[in-house]
């Protein structure tokens, strides 16, 4: 049977991980002579997407392959950075945070893969073709609820290759493979030793990351066995927002006032406009304490001013004196001003989380007999991660409710200096009350630490047996994994805080009333049936430390009022799997091959919350536990219909693949998933592939068993002046808002000040359903050596997707429906002022309700040859001019629409964070011991908001209307040099030309770390 250029290149790339264009992951090689020889000798191997071992490796689904040579050349210290280079792949959980992003209490420093942006819970991550234990806590995890894998637990030095299969995978690997599969394939039978070290400098922040990796392996007992040990250490430093100019240089879009506003022909401000302003500050509080005569402070609206029209705050020095509060440039936003003395979030946020990580891995195999092999794979990983801060530890504001409300003081408060007291009483006309609105930066930031441990052991046996005249492979393994996370979130003990500022005179000295007032502790003491010890949450009488709330906090005060809120999560996974694969019968076009198997998998997850945190915070206990078991039967067939030696015109080869899995999940029920694929070559140089699949995602422990807990969210109010004429049907939205009585010109607070509601799990959830389709073409002409081109169309539709309605979802579902009022309108409350209240604002929970529709085209062009063979210029160069590889990948998004309710589809296609086009262009040049690469990464321009219907919705700082955020192009330069056969040094510069975001880009949180320098070496023994 003739092996054509196209087939040869695919086989060589997938079977031996040849790096055909060292600039990027290689799939289609064009080194024809060498690869022809390899392909002729290649043994049957298994490729991601199928369990059938075969020689004809052409997949019916698009596969992206990243090999170990590519990873090594670039000095990659974590796999997340490599995957992020692939257009269409993003990270859900990541140590790199966006502006004002809340830290995950149980997911600090994690990285999970999100293929096509459809949710990381719909991307299945494998190691050597089998699942890996999740590190995603059921409460406080860094990713959406699911069994996502923290890929930081997979050792970089042990990677043989990474295969990313686009679209589906559930029939072969089970539930959750909706958007695709990422398979990390590790080295086996490794002999030798190597050590690598890399350092990365973030120039603007002045921070250095370090990584050390060791790999050791060898054979034993007359080469019957092989053992491989891998060790990795990574030290990633935290980077604070205040250390990066692009984070400090904050711009936001707010409703303009006065001469800043664009007016219509009648001189009236155009409704809904937002103008860009620098230095956004939350003018509803200050670090030292904004004080007002009443409980509300909204300086942009003039609320909270004293009788003379002034706004006042306490002196930041802590002397208790009053000074003017600079309101900055007022805007029409309830919270944000431009400049002034309001809260600056960049002072307290974290741009990147830090961690120290240790990974130990052991891989071994031993040939028990000629036909039976035993294998062992073990992971022993630990890490300490930290988020240095997400906003101040406590807020007091008139826009918040409950424990976050503004604090009320009498003018005879003992810590108030006489001069300040007299001034306030002059305003009030005598003794009275005042309110303080404060961001308690003096009490520290919301710092979170995670201590994580991951253990996984896989023991397997595989071998061969004869079935008739054919040889069949069998494989059976048992795998057990455990992931544990211990978190500490440093919080304010609200009861002790209030006791510390509730002071009076005790024997002539200022002291906590809790220390000397009889019966003070009674309301803080638990007693009753089952209580064996009565103790006040304030501690022993006499231990309270008085705190002057107008000044800084001493260490003694901090020790008294702060505490570590502790959480512990444990995720367990048990897998027993057995399968067999082989040829059934020889047909005219080749062998009919099949695979059959069984898998039993149990997923358990629990989260335990510190009881002290529940008592001190007053929040509901979020402790959760649950498990489910799935038992699956699966089968595959590969049917060759036409081979090249049959000499059929325009049908060089034709084959069909099919797979099926019966899933029996004891929580979600039974599901049948299946896929069918077609591979057609009309001529030897051209391949057409197609695959259709029906897959599922099973509900997670969180979605099933989470108890009803309090949930704090921001909510975009559709009746706000900036939103009322937007949405899927602006006329419907406006009519419903008016029917609800919301006044014209209403400005919502919920988008800037969080609201508290409830959410919870649902044991009646069913599996999500998805349909996936890909149709592709691969062209590798024999007449044009070194060139290949491919295009793939991908379509994924999801129904009954599990969603936890956010406050925004609930509001939109109420006001965007033609059926108004509907059930969603009873899921939230409005106050007399039509604002969503701070407490008891909404009710939510997990349901099967959402729909998603996704379509994209993917293109790839590759060309690699020795330079002296290049068209046009080749004849001008000598034979030893080296080799140049060029590769470009383009991702053209056509549809990315989602509806959480089933009727309010929102299509984000073409918006700035979901652009029509993504792409890269990579050059790789090799001359003997020198390699240099140059990368160009492109993020296309996008709309500021697809729902924008008003030409003046968005106005830049100069008053010019816009609805586009410009494209972004980044450049990377790197290279390596072999000092000798054993040693190689390398360098890399990311953001080579020091790109800095424009004002428009800063307004949508597009930031930069500046220019980043990396250097490293590898030495092989």
Order of alpha helices (4+ residues) and beta strands (2+ residues): alpha-alpha-beta-alpha-alpha-beta-beta-beta-beta-beta-alpha-beta-beta-beta-beta-beta-alpha-beta-beta-beta-beta-beta-beta-beta-beta-beta-beta-beta-beta-alpha-beta-beta-beta-alpha-beta-beta-alpha-beta-beta-alpha-beta-beta-beta-beta-alpha-beta-alpha-beta-beta-beta-alpha-beta-beta-beta-beta-beta-beta-beta-beta-beta-beta-alpha-beta
